[in-house]
């Protein structure tokens, strides 16, 4: 399909002025009126965030240790790049085909230097045709109307036009199933791709689908294949680490993430995961250093969240650096604390009760009725457990421990819970809680089902 470039806004991302001018000349020759520049990573983020262009031409090497692939991953993960926007990688790296074959988050297309203007325009038109084919699907997916989105794919994927996008349709189908929580259907879709071609991202998708189904051993087996076959596919390291943590193998999770983080030092999502794994593994210094790096250096606008601030304080409490934890917590404005959802407010007051008992103990006690009665995520329950043990509120502590040991994350948090009880000299009480949970599970499994 021919593109009317007069109404398209271009953004050229390249740290070399001559390369930027060359790409602008090509776009203007094709009819484009609006061609903007970004010389580097941060400038590109700013311009895309404030006025996302229609077409992005991005060099692979951006300087300062950054790459176009890292930029693409950040944009995708922070939902700053609409599906309709064309993102084309421009690179002199002959080996880029190997890179893009492995990674999960791929550009719409790539072109290797040197190339002719006609070749670039031909590639853009090909991508535009694909975007047009999926346009209606993109709209429904963005609205989280997943059933409608899947119906659109089903109706179009076997058409003459759709055959050219068969793998992309299967991939989109799998991702929508995962987003909607239909892990079994996602697994089927990913395996359908693998029947035709061994894409590393498709096998990683199988592992994620199995993980969602709590089939951890099978998920681990699948992701190990990806890690072995594509060692530079670092997203697979993240998937493996999450599976290892769910299995309670925190040392292995930290080892995998530490190796990947050393090779991708500016990937702050991975640093967050490393902090979690290290904390679960009892390596409080690594956890604290990783979260401090995230809070200080993740410069994506709005990237550092309330949850990150709480995570930093949590790692400081774990390292017994209570002064630093108190400082981080008290820097959070009171209005912000009052507007937090219960899970975050519970973590905040629990951590404050440990870091600064005179400031936090009374406020933590005031939240006690809600903590006893409300469903909460495991991370908040661990914070509450830590504080309840510190203030000798045995009912609250034991209640949280029972919920944790009977929940989905029991293997993941087992070591942490046991350690917290041991620090208070209550190992026997923890064993009794384990025994009660085990008996309750046996009785539940033996209970007769309805006719």
C-alpha positions as CSV (number, residue, x, y, z in Angstrom):
1,X,0.0,0.0,0.0
2,X,1.2,3.5,-0.8
3,X,1.7,5.7,2.2
4,X,0.8,9.4,2.1
5,X,3.8,10.7,3.9
6,X,2.5,14.3,3.9
7,X,0.4,13.5,7.0
8,X,3.0,11.3,8.8
9,X,5.3,12.6,11.5
10,X,8.8,11.1,11.4
11,X,11.3,10.9,14.3
12,X,14.9,10.0,13.4
13,X,17.0,8.8,16.3
14,X,20.8,8.7,15.6
15,X,23.8,10.2,17.4
16,X,25.5,11.0,14.1
17,X,24.5,14.3,12.5
18,X,25.2,13.2,8.9
19,X,23.2,10.0,9.3
20,X,20.2,12.1,10.7
21,X,20.4,14.4,7.7
22,X,20.5,11.6,5.3
23,X,17.4,9.9,6.7
24,X,15.6,13.3,6.8
25,X,16.4,13.8,3.1
26,X,15.0,10.4,2.2
27,X,11.8,11.1,4.2
28,X,11.3,14.6,2.7
29,X,11.9,13.3,-0.8
30,X,9.1,10.8,-0.2
31,X,6.8,13.7,0.7
32,X,7.1,14.0,4.5
33,X,6.6,17.5,5.9
34,X,7.5,16.8,9.6
35,X,10.8,15.1,10.4
36,X,12.1,15.6,13.9
37,X,15.5,14.5,15.4
38,X,16.7,12.9,18.6
39,X,20.4,12.5,19.0
40,X,20.2,10.0,21.8
41,X,18.2,7.8,24.1
42,X,16.9,10.3,26.7
43,X,15.9,12.9,24.0
44,X,14.1,10.2,22.1
45,X,12.2,9.1,25.2
46,X,11.2,12.7,25.9
47,X,9.9,13.4,22.3
48,X,8.1,10.1,22.0
49,X,6.4,10.5,25.4
50,X,5.3,14.1,24.6
51,X,4.2,13.6,21.0
52,X,4.5,10.1,19.7
53,X,5.4,10.1,16.0
54,X,3.9,7.9,13.3
55,X,7.2,6.5,12.0
56,X,10.4,6.1,14.0
57,X,13.7,5.4,12.3
58,X,16.2,4.4,15.0
59,X,19.9,3.6,14.8
60,X,20.9,0.5,16.7
61,X,24.0,2.1,18.3
62,X,22.9,5.2,20.3
63,X,26.1,5.9,22.3
64,X,26.6,6.0,26.1
65,X,26.2,2.2,26.2
66,X,22.6,2.4,24.9
67,X,21.1,0.6,21.9
68,X,18.0,1.0,19.9
69,X,16.9,-2.4,21.1
70,X,17.0,-1.1,24.7
71,X,15.0,1.9,23.7
72,X,12.4,-0.2,22.0
73,X,12.0,-2.4,25.1
74,X,11.6,0.5,27.4
75,X,9.0,2.1,25.1
76,X,7.0,-1.2,24.9
77,X,7.1,-2.0,28.6
78,X,6.0,1.5,29.6
79,X,3.2,1.4,27.0
80,X,4.6,4.5,25.3
81,X,4.6,3.1,21.8
82,X,1.2,2.6,20.2
83,X,0.9,-0.6,18.1
84,X,0.1,1.7,15.1
85,X,3.4,3.5,15.2
86,X,6.1,2.1,12.9
87,X,9.4,1.5,14.6
88,X,12.2,0.6,12.2
89,X,15.7,-0.2,13.3
90,X,18.5,1.1,11.1
91,X,21.8,-0.6,11.7
92,X,25.3,-1.3,10.2
93,X,25.5,-4.4,12.3
94,X,25.5,-7.4,9.9
95,X,24.8,-9.7,12.9
96,X,21.6,-7.8,13.8
97,X,19.4,-10.5,12.2
98,X,20.7,-12.9,15.0
99,X,19.8,-10.3,17.6
100,X,16.3,-9.7,16.4
101,X,15.6,-13.5,15.9
102,X,16.2,-14.0,19.6
103,X,14.6,-11.1,21.4
104,X,11.0,-11.0,22.5
105,X,10.3,-7.4,21.8
106,X,11.1,-6.9,18.1
107,X,11.0,-3.8,15.9
108,X,8.4,-3.7,13.1
109,X,11.3,-4.1,10.7
110,X,15.0,-3.4,10.3
111,X,17.3,-2.4,7.5
112,X,21.0,-2.8,7.3
113,X,23.3,0.0,6.0
114,X,24.1,0.9,3.3
115,X,20.6,1.0,1.7
116,X,18.9,2.9,-1.1
117,X,16.0,5.3,-0.5
118,X,13.8,3.1,-2.6
119,X,14.6,0.1,-0.4
120,X,13.7,2.0,2.8
121,X,10.4,3.2,1.3
122,X,9.6,-0.3,0.2
123,X,10.2,-1.6,3.7
124,X,8.0,1.1,5.3
125,X,5.2,0.4,2.9
126,X,5.3,-3.3,3.7
127,X,5.1,-2.5,7.5
128,X,2.3,0.0,6.9
129,X,0.3,-2.8,5.1
130,X,0.7,-5.0,8.2
131,X,-0.3,-2.2,10.6
132,X,-3.4,-1.6,8.4
133,X,-4.3,-5.4,8.5
134,X,-4.1,-5.4,12.4
135,X,-5.6,-1.9,13.0
136,X,-9.0,-3.1,14.2
137,X,-7.4,-5.7,16.4
138,X,-5.1,-3.1,17.9
139,X,-8.0,-0.9,18.9
140,X,-9.9,-3.7,20.7
141,X,-6.7,-4.9,22.4
142,X,-5.9,-1.4,23.7
143,X,-9.4,-1.2,25.2
144,X,-8.8,-4.6,26.8
145,X,-11.7,-6.0,24.9
146,X,-9.9,-9.3,24.5
147,X,-12.7,-11.4,23.2
148,X,-13.5,-8.9,20.5
149,X,-9.8,-8.7,19.6
150,X,-9.5,-12.5,19.4
151,X,-12.6,-12.7,17.2
152,X,-11.1,-10.2,14.8
153,X,-7.9,-12.3,14.6
154,X,-9.9,-15.5,14.1
155,X,-12.0,-14.0,11.3
156,X,-9.0,-12.6,9.4
157,X,-6.0,-14.9,9.9
158,X,-7.0,-17.5,7.3
159,X,-7.9,-15.0,4.6
160,X,-5.7,-14.5,1.6
161,X,-4.3,-11.3,3.1
162,X,-3.9,-12.9,6.5
163,X,-1.7,-15.8,5.4
164,X,1.3,-13.4,5.1
165,X,0.9,-12.6,8.8
166,X,0.2,-16.1,10.2
167,X,3.0,-16.1,12.8
168,X,2.2,-12.6,13.9
169,X,-1.5,-13.5,14.3
170,X,-0.5,-16.5,16.4
171,X,1.8,-14.4,18.5
172,X,-0.8,-11.7,19.0
173,X,-3.3,-14.4,19.9
174,X,-1.0,-16.0,22.5
175,X,-0.1,-12.6,24.1
176,X,-3.8,-11.7,24.4
177,X,-4.6,-15.0,26.0
178,X,-1.8,-14.4,28.5
179,X,-3.0,-10.8,29.2
180,X,-6.5,-12.1,29.8
181,X,-5.3,-14.8,32.1
182,X,-6.0,-17.7,29.8
183,X,-2.7,-19.5,30.2
184,X,-3.9,-22.8,28.7
185,X,-5.0,-21.2,25.5
186,X,-1.8,-19.1,25.4
187,X,0.3,-22.3,25.7
188,X,-1.6,-23.9,22.7
189,X,-1.0,-20.8,20.6
190,X,2.7,-20.7,21.4
191,X,3.1,-24.4,20.7
192,X,1.4,-23.8,17.4
193,X,4.2,-21.4,16.5
194,X,6.9,-23.9,17.6
195,X,5.4,-26.6,15.3
196,X,6.5,-24.5,12.4
197,X,9.6,-22.6,13.7
198,X,11.8,-22.6,16.8
199,X,11.5,-19.0,17.8
200,X,13.2,-18.5,21.3
201,X,10.4,-16.0,22.2
202,X,7.8,-18.6,21.4
203,X,9.4,-21.2,23.7
204,X,9.7,-18.6,26.4
205,X,6.0,-17.9,25.9
206,X,5.3,-21.6,26.6
207,X,7.3,-21.3,29.8
208,X,5.4,-18.2,30.9
209,X,2.1,-20.0,30.1
210,X,3.1,-23.0,32.1
211,X,4.3,-20.8,35.0
212,X,0.8,-19.1,35.1
213,X,-0.7,-22.6,35.3
214,X,1.7,-23.3,38.3
215,X,3.3,-26.2,36.3
216,X,6.7,-25.0,37.5
217,X,8.9,-28.1,36.7
218,X,7.6,-28.1,33.1
219,X,8.1,-24.3,32.8
220,X,11.6,-24.6,34.1
221,X,12.4,-27.3,31.5
222,X,11.1,-25.2,28.7
223,X,13.0,-22.0,29.7
224,X,16.2,-23.9,30.2
225,X,16.1,-24.8,26.5
226,X,15.8,-21.1,25.6
227,X,18.7,-20.0,27.9
228,X,20.9,-22.7,26.5
229,X,20.1,-22.0,22.8
230,X,20.0,-18.2,23.0
231,X,22.3,-17.0,25.8
232,X,22.0,-13.4,24.8
233,X,18.2,-13.5,25.0
234,X,18.1,-11.8,28.4
235,X,14.3,-11.8,28.8
236,X,14.6,-15.6,29.1
237,X,16.8,-15.0,32.1
238,X,14.0,-13.0,33.7
239,X,11.5,-15.7,33.0
240,X,13.8,-18.4,34.4
241,X,14.4,-16.3,37.5
242,X,10.7,-15.8,38.2
243,X,10.2,-19.6,37.9
244,X,13.1,-20.3,40.2
245,X,11.8,-18.0,42.8
246,X,8.4,-19.6,42.6
247,X,10.2,-22.9,43.2
248,X,12.0,-21.5,46.2
249,X,15.4,-21.7,44.4
250,X,16.4,-18.1,45.2
251,X,20.2,-18.6,44.9
252,X,19.8,-19.8,41.3
253,X,17.4,-16.9,40.5
254,X,19.9,-14.4,41.8
255,X,22.8,-16.0,40.0
256,X,20.9,-15.9,36.6
257,X,19.8,-12.3,37.1
258,X,23.2,-11.1,38.3
259,X,24.8,-12.4,35.2
260,X,22.2,-10.8,32.9
261,X,22.3,-7.5,34.8
262,X,26.0,-7.2,34.4
263,X,25.5,-7.4,30.6
264,X,22.5,-5.0,30.7
265,X,23.4,-2.6,33.4
266,X,20.8,0.0,32.4
267,X,17.9,-2.4,32.4
268,X,16.2,-1.3,35.6
269,X,13.3,-3.7,35.4
270,X,15.8,-6.4,35.6
271,X,17.5,-4.6,38.5
272,X,14.2,-4.7,40.4
273,X,13.9,-8.4,39.8
274,X,17.5,-8.9,41.0
275,X,16.7,-7.0,44.2
276,X,13.7,-9.3,44.8
277,X,15.7,-12.4,44.2
278,X,18.6,-11.3,46.3
279,X,16.4,-10.3,49.2
280,X,14.7,-13.7,49.1
281,X,18.1,-15.3,49.0
282,X,19.2,-13.4,52.1
283,X,21.8,-11.3,50.2
284,X,20.6,-8.0,51.7
285,X,23.6,-6.0,50.4
286,X,23.0,-6.9,46.8
287,X,19.2,-6.3,47.2
288,X,19.8,-2.9,48.7
289,X,22.4,-1.8,46.1
290,X,20.1,-2.9,43.2
291,X,17.1,-1.0,44.5
292,X,19.3,2.1,45.3
293,X,20.5,2.0,41.7
294,X,16.9,1.8,40.4
295,X,15.6,4.7,42.5
296,X,18.7,6.9,41.7
297,X,19.1,6.2,38.0
298,X,15.9,5.0,36.4
299,X,15.3,8.3,34.6
300,X,12.3,7.2,32.6
301,X,9.7,9.8,33.6
302,X,7.4,8.4,36.2
303,X,9.3,5.1,36.3
304,X,10.1,5.2,40.0
305,X,6.9,4.3,41.8
306,X,5.6,4.1,45.3
307,X,6.3,0.4,45.1
308,X,9.9,1.1,44.3
309,X,10.3,3.4,47.3
310,X,8.8,0.7,49.5
311,X,11.1,-1.9,48.0
312,X,14.1,0.3,48.7
313,X,13.0,0.7,52.3
314,X,12.3,-3.0,52.6
315,X,15.9,-3.9,51.4
316,X,17.3,-1.4,53.9
317,X,15.2,-2.9,56.8
318,X,16.5,-6.3,55.6
319,X,20.0,-5.1,55.9
320,X,19.3,-3.6,59.3
321,X,20.0,-0.1,58.0
322,X,17.0,1.3,59.9
323,X,18.1,4.9,59.7
324,X,18.2,4.9,55.9
325,X,14.9,3.0,55.8
326,X,13.2,5.6,58.0
327,X,14.6,8.4,55.9
328,X,13.2,6.9,52.7
329,X,9.8,6.3,54.2
330,X,9.5,9.7,55.8
331,X,10.3,11.4,52.5
332,X,7.0,10.1,51.2
333,X,4.4,12.7,51.7
334,X,1.6,12.1,54.2
335,X,-1.1,12.8,51.5
336,X,0.5,10.2,49.3
337,X,0.5,7.6,52.2
338,X,-3.2,8.3,53.0
339,X,-4.1,7.8,49.3
340,X,-2.3,4.5,49.0
341,X,-4.2,1.3,48.4
342,X,-4.4,-0.9,51.4
343,X,-1.6,-3.2,50.4
344,X,0.9,-0.4,50.0
345,X,-0.3,1.4,53.1
346,X,0.1,-1.8,55.1
347,X,3.7,-2.3,53.8
348,X,4.5,1.4,54.5
349,X,3.3,1.3,58.1
350,X,4.8,-2.1,58.8
351,X,8.2,-1.0,57.5
352,X,7.9,2.2,59.5
353,X,7.0,0.3,62.7
354,X,10.2,-1.7,62.3
355,X,12.5,1.2,61.1
356,X,11.1,3.8,63.6
357,X,8.9,2.3,66.3
358,X,8.2,5.6,67.9
359,X,6.8,7.0,64.7
360,X,5.3,3.9,63.2
361,X,4.2,1.4,65.9
362,X,1.0,3.2,66.9
363,X,-0.1,3.9,63.3
364,X,0.6,0.2,62.4
365,X,-1.6,-0.9,65.3
366,X,-4.4,1.4,64.1
367,X,-4.5,-0.5,60.8
368,X,-4.6,-3.9,62.6
369,X,-8.4,-4.7,62.1
370,X,-8.1,-4.2,58.3
371,X,-4.9,-6.4,58.2
372,X,-6.7,-9.2,60.0
373,X,-9.7,-9.2,57.7
374,X,-8.4,-8.2,54.2
375,X,-6.9,-10.3,51.3
376,X,-3.4,-9.0,50.7
377,X,-0.5,-9.8,48.3
378,X,2.3,-11.9,49.7
379,X,4.9,-9.1,49.7
380,X,2.6,-7.0,52.0
381,X,1.9,-10.0,54.3
382,X,5.7,-10.6,54.7
383,X,6.1,-6.9,55.7
384,X,3.2,-7.2,58.2
385,X,4.6,-10.4,59.6
386,X,8.0,-8.8,60.1
387,X,6.4,-5.8,62.0
388,X,4.0,-8.0,64.0
389,X,6.9,-10.2,65.2
390,X,8.9,-7.1,66.1
391,X,6.0,-5.7,68.3
392,X,5.1,-9.2,69.6
393,X,1.6,-9.2,68.1
394,X,1.4,-13.0,67.9
395,X,-2.1,-13.2,66.6
396,X,-1.4,-10.9,63.7
397,X,1.9,-12.5,62.9
398,X,0.7,-16.1,63.0
399,X,-2.4,-15.2,60.9
400,X,-0.1,-13.7,58.2
401,X,2.2,-16.8,58.4
402,X,-0.8,-19.2,57.9
403,X,-2.0,-17.2,54.9
404,X,1.5,-17.2,53.4
405,X,2.1,-20.9,53.9
406,X,-1.3,-21.9,52.5
407,X,-1.0,-19.5,49.5
408,X,0.4,-19.8,46.0
409,X,3.7,-18.2,47.0
410,X,4.4,-20.6,49.9
411,X,7.6,-22.0,48.3
412,X,8.7,-18.6,47.3
413,X,8.5,-17.0,50.8
414,X,9.1,-20.1,52.9
415,X,12.7,-19.3,53.7
416,X,12.0,-15.6,54.6
417,X,9.1,-16.5,56.9
418,X,11.1,-19.2,58.6
419,X,14.0,-16.8,59.1
420,X,11.8,-14.1,60.6
421,X,10.4,-16.6,63.2
422,X,13.9,-17.9,64.0
423,X,15.1,-14.3,64.7
424,X,12.4,-14.1,67.4
425,X,13.2,-17.5,68.8
426,X,9.9,-18.9,67.6
427,X,11.0,-21.8,65.3
428,X,8.7,-24.2,67.1
429,X,5.7,-21.9,66.6
430,X,6.5,-21.8,62.9
431,X,6.7,-25.6,62.7
432,X,3.3,-25.8,64.4
433,X,1.8,-23.4,61.8
434,X,3.3,-25.5,59.0
435,X,1.7,-28.6,60.6
436,X,-1.7,-26.9,60.8
437,X,-1.6,-25.8,57.2
438,X,-0.6,-29.3,56.0
439,X,-3.5,-30.8,58.0
440,X,-5.9,-28.3,56.6
441,X,-4.7,-29.1,53.1
442,X,-5.1,-32.8,53.6
443,X,-8.7,-32.3,55.0
444,X,-9.5,-30.1,52.0
445,X,-8.2,-32.7,49.5
446,X,-10.1,-35.5,51.2
447,X,-13.4,-33.6,51.5
448,X,-16.1,-35.2,49.3
449,X,-17.1,-33.2,46.3
450,X,-20.8,-32.3,45.6
451,X,-22.8,-34.7,43.5
